[in-house]
């Protein structure tokens, strides 16, 4: 497994990776809004982030 650095989560839910938190969020443009995600929560947060971005499936009646 290749290390991506630390995982940083914005208040909007966007997750970025690196040694330091991004200054600005690429999704919502918030400044200094990132917090470090604990290693034991990274997989769960990534899954939540992916599921939140999925389009809603429409049911045919």
Residue, then its C-alpha position, 0 to 999 in steps of 0.5 A: x500500500x502506497x502512503x498518501x500522507x495524512x488524510x485531511x477532511x474539510x467541514x464540507x466532507x471533502x477529503x484531501x491527502x498530504x503532509x500538511x492540510x490544504x489552505x483552501x478546499x477544492x470543493x467548497x473554497x473554504x479556507x483553513x477548514x481541514x482537520x486531520x482524520x485519525x488513521x483508524x477512521x480513514x476508511x470509514x470517512x472515505x466510504x461516507x464521502x464516496x457514498x455522499x457523491x453518488x447520484x440518487x437512483x430513481x425508481x420507475x413506477 
